[in-house]
Amino acid sequence: MPRQRVDVEMLDLFKTELELCKVRKGEVVVVLSGGEDQPEYAQAFMLAAQSLGATTFHINVPKYGQGKVAGLQGRHALTGIQLAIDTLKRADMVIDLLGLLFSKEQAEIQEAGARILRVMEPFHILKKMFPTEDLRRRTELSRKLLQSASKMRITSPGGTDVTYGLKQYPVISEYGYTDEPGRWDHFPSGFAFTQATDGDVNGTVVLMPGDILCAFKRYIQSPVTLTVKDGFIVDIQGEGTDALLIKNYIDSFGDPRGWAIAHIGWGSNERAQWHHIAASQQLSEEHIMNALSFYGNVLFSTGPNVELGGTNDTPCHLDIPLRGCSLWLDDIHILDKGEFAYKELRAPGR
């Protein structure tokens, strides 16, 4: 691979990120990438790690041409390359530029003790949403509140009224960096989430204009009513294109597990922007971290749950951040129409 020129601003930002991740002398940091994607990130992360005294190297795998399925959740070009997987398991930290999320390989690497940092967004998003210690505090508090709850109820002025039974699965917090063995995070981010007890989601979820279909990087244009019974969507109603789009997308996988309700939580990053999809001039190059993380959203999703230790590894996944919802954990009021009712979760100045 040709030598990349390293942007000084990028190098400084990545060094600050790795300092938050507590990279130190004597550690081994491995960058994982696919094909020709993000070579400038790989080079800058390696130089940043070296400047902190770590040993570092780069594993690059072909994204295509090896019979691998690319572009689907939990399917990636590392599958079957056992030597590379074993090497990553021996690292202290992995910078994931490939995208291992929802895969058994990621779980194995974490179980071996390597901490993983996924980095997918272009540089201007990394700068704008750069993590802070206060974001970590609020996101970790969200995690603790979810851990202590037995029931979640979500309502909205549009007609959502759905309950989740909790306790079976762990809670994950994402605040943009990782400094603990075996921990995964996404740089940048800012939300906490869990999974309902198997079969224990019931009610109605009404998607309203302004809610986001992350898979398509677009806003809902007309109301869509999802009827949920025992953890699965059993009916979709709506007069506009959105209802047809969602139904056709899930049907296209031919996998009944795609109708399952997946993780649930809320966003806490005040630097993330709900309007970003509409305003961005580089949307085709961007991921969806603004949408997933924006302050006060309810992060509703469908499909796989392997990230939380479940067995549903369907590649059919929809993240749908909802605006303006109210949310309770047992009798604790967390969100009131999209604003934090629980004052300790409010960002400075909010």
Backbone torsions as a table, in degrees:
resi	resn	phi	psi	omega
1	MET	NA	133.7	-179.0
2	PRO	-60.3	148.8	178.2
3	ARG	-65.2	135.9	-179.4
4	GLN	-98.9	138.8	169.3
5	ARG	-73.6	137.8	-175.9
6	VAL	-105.0	124.0	176.8
7	ASP	-70.9	130.0	-176.3
8	VAL	-63.7	-40.4	179.0
9	GLU	-62.7	-41.2	178.0
10	MET	-63.7	-45.2	180.0
11	LEU	-59.8	-43.5	179.7
12	ASP	-64.6	-42.7	-179.3
13	LEU	-65.5	-42.8	-179.0
14	PHE	-67.9	-34.0	176.5
15	LYS	-65.1	-42.9	177.5
16	THR	-62.3	-39.3	177.6
17	GLU	-62.7	-45.1	-179.5
18	LEU	-69.0	-28.3	173.5
19	GLU	-66.2	-39.6	174.1
20	LEU	-61.4	-34.4	178.3
21	CYS	-79.7	1.6	177.4
22	LYS	59.3	36.9	171.5
23	VAL	-66.9	134.5	-173.9
24	ARG	-143.1	172.9	-179.2
25	LYS	-58.9	136.0	178.0
26	GLY	94.7	-14.1	178.2
27	GLU	-80.4	160.9	175.8
28	VAL	-113.2	120.2	179.4
29	VAL	-114.5	123.3	-178.9
30	VAL	-113.8	130.7	174.6
31	VAL	-95.8	128.4	178.3
32	LEU	-113.2	126.6	178.3
33	SER	-140.4	170.0	179.8
34	GLY	-126.0	129.7	175.9
35	GLY	57.8	-132.3	-178.0
36	GLU	-100.6	16.5	-177.6
37	ASP	-74.3	132.8	168.6
38	GLN	49.9	48.0	178.3
39	PRO	-62.6	-30.7	179.7
40	GLU	-68.7	-32.9	175.6
41	TYR	-66.5	-44.8	-178.6
42	ALA	-58.4	-46.8	-178.2
43	GLN	-65.1	-44.8	-176.9
44	ALA	-67.2	-39.1	178.7
45	PHE	-66.2	-39.0	179.2
46	MET	-65.4	-43.1	178.8
47	LEU	-65.6	-39.6	178.7
48	ALA	-63.4	-42.9	178.8
49	ALA	-64.7	-41.0	178.4
50	GLN	-62.6	-37.5	-179.3
51	SER	-65.9	-19.7	177.1
52	LEU	-96.1	5.0	175.6
53	GLY	94.0	5.3	-179.1
54	ALA	-84.4	154.4	168.4
55	THR	-87.9	135.8	-174.8
56	THR	-144.4	150.7	173.0
57	PHE	-154.5	175.5	-168.4
58	HIS	-123.6	126.1	170.8
59	ILE	-106.8	118.7	179.1
60	ASN	-120.0	125.3	-179.1
61	VAL	-115.9	147.4	176.8
62	PRO	-62.9	132.2	179.9
63	LYS	-76.2	-28.3	-176.0
64	TYR	-133.7	165.7	174.2
65	GLY	91.2	0.7	177.9
66	GLN	-114.8	17.5	179.7
67	GLY	76.5	14.3	-178.4
68	LYS	-88.9	152.7	176.1
69	VAL	-94.0	116.8	-179.2
70	ALA	-107.3	154.5	175.0
71	GLY	84.7	6.7	178.2
72	LEU	-118.5	147.8	-178.3
73	GLN	-60.3	129.3	176.5
74	GLY	79.8	1.0	178.4
75	ARG	-117.9	129.6	-173.7
76	HIS	-155.7	169.7	-172.9
77	ALA	-78.0	-5.8	177.3
78	LEU	-80.2	-18.1	-175.9
79	THR	-53.9	127.9	175.8
80	GLY	87.8	-8.2	179.2
81	ILE	-93.9	79.9	-168.3
82	GLN	-65.2	-35.3	180.0
83	LEU	-61.3	-42.8	178.9
84	ALA	-66.5	-41.9	179.0
85	ILE	-60.8	-45.5	179.9
86	ASP	-63.2	-36.1	178.0
87	THR	-65.3	-44.1	179.2
88	LEU	-62.9	-35.1	179.5
89	LYS	-66.4	-22.0	-179.7
90	ARG	-91.3	-5.1	-179.3
91	ALA	-78.1	158.0	170.0
92	ASP	-79.7	-36.0	-178.3
93	MET	-146.3	141.1	176.9
94	VAL	-119.0	127.7	171.0
95	ILE	-94.1	109.8	-173.0
96	ASP	-94.7	101.4	173.9
97	LEU	-97.9	-1.6	-177.1
98	LEU	-90.5	-46.1	-178.6
99	GLY	106.0	79.3	-177.6
100	LEU	-95.0	-1.0	-171.5
101	LEU	-55.1	142.4	179.4
102	PHE	67.9	22.3	-179.1
103	SER	-114.9	154.3	177.7
104	LYS	-69.5	-27.1	178.3
105	GLU	-66.2	-41.2	176.9
106	GLN	-61.6	-43.7	179.6
107	ALA	-59.6	-41.2	179.4
108	GLU	-63.7	-41.4	-179.4
109	ILE	-65.3	-41.7	177.6
110	GLN	-65.2	-43.9	-179.3
111	GLU	-61.5	-27.6	178.1
112	ALA	-76.8	-10.1	175.0
113	GLY	109.4	-5.8	179.1
114	ALA	-75.3	135.4	172.0
115	ARG	-88.5	145.1	-172.3
116	ILE	-123.3	134.5	174.7
117	LEU	-120.9	114.2	177.1
118	ARG	-86.8	135.4	-180.0
119	VAL	-135.5	113.5	-175.9
120	MET	-126.8	-23.7	-172.3
121	GLU	-79.0	154.0	172.8
122	PRO	-65.9	164.8	-168.6
123	PHE	-61.8	-37.7	-177.8
124	HIS	-64.3	-28.8	176.2
125	ILE	-74.3	-40.1	177.2
126	LEU	-58.6	-40.6	178.8
127	LYS	-67.5	-48.8	-173.8
128	LYS	-64.7	-38.1	-175.5
129	MET	-103.6	21.9	-175.1
130	PHE	-55.0	135.8	-173.8
131	PRO	-68.8	156.4	177.1
132	THR	-130.6	162.3	176.7
133	GLU	-64.7	-34.0	179.2
134	ASP	-70.2	-36.3	174.4
135	LEU	-60.9	-42.1	176.8
136	ARG	-60.2	-45.1	-179.3
137	ARG	-57.6	-48.4	-177.0
138	ARG	-69.6	-36.6	179.4
139	THR	-70.1	-37.9	176.2
140	GLU	-68.6	-34.5	174.5
141	LEU	-64.5	-40.3	174.7
142	SER	-57.0	-43.3	179.1
143	ARG	-60.9	-44.5	-178.7
144	LYS	-64.8	-39.8	178.0
145	LEU	-64.0	-41.2	177.8
146	LEU	-65.7	-38.9	180.0
147	GLN	-62.5	-32.0	-175.3
148	SER	-87.9	-7.6	-173.0
149	ALA	-92.6	151.8	175.5
150	SER	-107.6	-17.8	-175.5
151	LYS	-149.3	141.4	173.0
152	MET	-122.4	136.1	173.7
153	ARG	-125.4	135.2	179.9
154	ILE	-124.9	132.7	175.4
155	THR	-132.0	166.4	175.3
156	SER	-154.0	157.6	175.5
157	PRO	-60.4	-22.8	179.6
158	GLY	-78.2	-11.6	177.6
159	GLY	120.8	-0.4	175.1
160	THR	-62.4	134.2	171.5
161	ASP	-156.5	97.1	-173.5
162	VAL	-137.8	144.1	178.3
163	THR	-120.5	144.3	177.6
164	TYR	-120.9	125.7	167.6
165	GLY	-82.2	134.1	-174.9
166	LEU	-114.8	-175.9	173.2
167	LYS	105.2	-24.5	-176.7
168	GLN	-72.2	-36.2	-171.2
169	TYR	-111.8	158.4	177.6
170	PRO	-72.6	177.8	177.6
171	VAL	-117.4	137.7	178.8
172	ILE	-114.6	135.2	174.1
173	SER	-114.9	138.9	176.7
174	GLU	-126.9	119.1	-179.9
175	TYR	-130.5	6.1	169.0
176	GLY	108.0	-1.3	174.7
177	TYR	-157.0	164.6	-176.7
178	THR	-140.8	127.8	-178.8
179	ASP	-129.4	17.8	-178.2
180	GLU	-122.7	139.8	179.9
181	PRO	-54.6	133.6	176.0
182	GLY	79.2	1.2	-176.6
183	ARG	-91.9	139.2	177.6
184	TRP	-107.6	143.1	170.9
185	ASP	-150.9	167.4	-178.1
186	HIS	-120.5	122.2	178.0
187	PHE	-99.8	111.7	0.4
188	PRO	-97.2	171.5	177.9
189	SER	-163.8	-153.2	179.9
190	GLY	149.0	67.1	177.5
191	PHE	-162.9	164.5	175.1
192	ALA	-130.0	148.9	-176.3
193	PHE	-157.1	161.4	175.3
194	THR	-143.8	-170.1	179.9
195	GLN	-128.9	141.4	176.9
196	ALA	-67.1	154.8	168.6
197	THR	-54.5	138.5	-176.0
198	ASP	-49.0	125.3	176.2
199	GLY	80.1	2.5	-172.1
200	ASP	-111.6	52.8	169.6
201	VAL	-129.5	124.8	-177.6
202	ASN	-145.3	143.0	176.6
203	GLY	136.3	-153.4	-175.8
204	THR	-127.9	133.3	173.4
205	VAL	-117.3	120.1	179.4
206	VAL	-107.7	113.0	176.1
207	LEU	-81.2	128.3	-174.5
208	MET	-115.8	158.2	176.3
209	PRO	-50.6	130.2	-176.3
210	GLY	103.1	-21.9	170.4
211	ASP	-67.5	157.9	-168.3
212	ILE	-115.7	128.5	169.3
213	LEU	-92.3	96.1	-172.0
214	CYS	-63.8	-34.1	-178.2
215	ALA	-60.6	-26.8	-177.2
216	PHE	-112.4	0.2	-178.8
217	LYS	50.2	54.3	-179.8
218	ARG	-148.3	159.4	179.0
219	TYR	-92.9	145.9	171.3
220	ILE	-59.7	134.9	-178.4
221	GLN	-102.6	-28.3	-179.0
222	SER	-144.4	151.6	-173.3
223	PRO	-57.7	140.9	175.4
224	VAL	-129.2	126.0	-179.6
225	THR	-104.3	120.3	177.1
226	LEU	-105.1	122.3	174.4
227	THR	-95.1	124.7	-175.0
228	VAL	-115.2	128.6	178.2
229	LYS	-135.0	126.1	176.2
230	ASP	50.7	40.2	173.1
231	GLY	88.6	5.5	-179.6
232	PHE	-132.2	145.9	170.3
233	ILE	-72.2	123.1	-178.2
234	VAL	-111.4	-9.2	179.2
235	ASP	-159.9	142.5	175.3
236	ILE	-127.7	125.5	179.6
237	GLN	-128.7	140.7	177.1
238	GLY	172.9	146.1	-175.0
239	GLU	-90.2	-13.6	-177.3
240	GLY	-97.6	-172.8	-178.3
241	THR	-67.8	-28.5	-173.8
242	ASP	-60.5	-43.3	179.4
243	ALA	-62.0	-42.2	178.3
244	LEU	-65.3	-40.3	-178.8
245	LEU	-63.0	-46.8	-179.6
246	ILE	-63.6	-46.6	-179.0
247	LYS	-63.1	-45.1	-178.9
248	ASN	-64.6	-38.8	180.0
249	TYR	-62.4	-49.2	-179.3
250	ILE	-65.4	-42.3	178.8
251	ASP	-59.7	-33.1	-173.3
252	SER	-63.4	-20.9	-179.9
253	PHE	-82.2	-17.7	-179.1
254	GLY	60.8	30.6	-174.6
255	ASP	-129.3	111.0	-178.6
256	PRO	-60.4	-20.7	179.3
257	ARG	-70.6	-16.1	176.7
258	GLY	-66.7	-16.5	179.2
259	TRP	-87.7	-2.1	-178.8
260	ALA	-71.6	149.8	170.8
261	ILE	-81.0	131.1	-177.1
262	ALA	-106.3	-138.4	-170.8
263	HIS	-69.4	158.7	179.7
264	ILE	-143.3	141.0	179.3
265	GLY	-177.8	-153.9	-179.7
266	TRP	-150.6	155.2	-179.7
267	GLY	-89.7	149.5	-175.6
268	SER	-136.8	8.8	-175.4
269	ASN	-95.0	106.6	-178.9
270	GLU	-70.4	-12.5	177.1
271	ARG	-85.3	-17.6	177.0
272	ALA	-75.9	150.1	-173.3
273	GLN	-121.3	122.5	176.3
274	TRP	-59.9	-37.7	-174.1
275	HIS	-80.8	3.4	-169.7
276	HIS	-59.6	-39.4	-178.4
277	ILE	-59.3	-39.0	-180.0
278	ALA	-74.2	-32.3	-172.1
279	ALA	-91.6	-21.6	-171.6
280	SER	-69.0	139.8	173.6
281	GLN	-97.0	-2.8	-177.0
282	GLN	-127.6	35.2	-170.4
283	LEU	-60.5	-34.7	-177.7
284	SER	-64.7	-23.9	-178.9
285	GLU	-91.6	-6.2	-170.1
286	GLU	-103.4	156.9	174.1
287	HIS	-91.2	-151.8	-171.1
288	ILE	-126.5	25.1	-172.6
289	MET	-70.6	-27.5	172.0
290	ASN	-60.4	-45.2	-177.9
291	ALA	-66.5	-43.4	-177.5
292	LEU	-70.2	-28.8	-168.1
293	SER	-104.4	-9.9	-168.2
294	PHE	-61.7	146.3	-168.7
295	TYR	-57.6	120.1	174.3
296	GLY	85.4	5.6	176.6
297	ASN	-76.0	151.5	168.5
298	VAL	-98.0	118.1	-173.9
299	LEU	-89.9	91.0	179.2
300	PHE	-90.5	141.7	-179.2
301	SER	-151.0	164.0	178.5
302	THR	-130.7	156.3	172.3
303	GLY	106.6	-128.2	-167.6
304	PRO	-73.1	155.8	176.0
305	ASN	-134.9	16.3	-177.9
306	VAL	-64.5	-26.4	178.9
307	GLU	-60.2	-26.1	-179.3
308	LEU	-104.7	11.8	176.8
309	GLY	94.6	8.2	178.6
310	GLY	-83.0	-175.1	-176.0
311	THR	-110.3	-3.7	-178.7
312	ASN	-83.1	105.2	-179.3
313	ASP	-110.3	27.8	177.5
314	THR	-55.8	142.3	175.6
315	PRO	-78.8	-4.1	-178.1
316	CYS	-85.8	107.7	-174.0
317	HIS	-135.6	131.1	173.5
318	LEU	-125.8	121.9	167.2
319	ASP	-97.4	128.6	-178.8
320	ILE	-134.4	86.6	176.5
321	PRO	-64.1	131.1	-176.0
322	LEU	-107.0	138.2	178.6
323	ARG	-98.2	152.3	167.7
324	GLY	68.9	23.0	-178.6
325	CYS	-91.0	157.9	169.2
326	SER	-108.5	146.1	-174.3
327	LEU	-143.8	136.3	176.0
328	TRP	-123.8	141.9	166.2
329	LEU	-109.0	111.9	-170.3
330	ASP	52.3	-117.6	179.8
331	ASP	-102.9	10.7	-178.4
332	ILE	-93.4	122.9	-179.6
333	HIS	-84.2	113.1	-176.7
334	ILE	-94.6	-51.6	-178.1
335	LEU	-124.1	141.5	174.9
336	ASP	-126.1	102.7	-179.4
337	LYS	50.1	46.9	174.4
338	GLY	87.7	-2.3	176.0
339	GLU	-113.1	148.5	-177.0
340	PHE	-74.4	116.5	173.6
341	ALA	-80.1	-26.6	179.3
342	TYR	-84.7	106.1	-165.3
343	LYS	-63.5	-30.0	-178.9
344	GLU	-68.9	-13.2	178.2
345	LEU	-92.6	-3.3	-178.2
346	ARG	-77.4	139.5	177.5
347	ALA	-71.1	156.7	177.8
348	PRO	-53.8	130.5	178.9
349	GLY	84.0	0.0	-179.1
350	ARG	-101.7	NA	NA
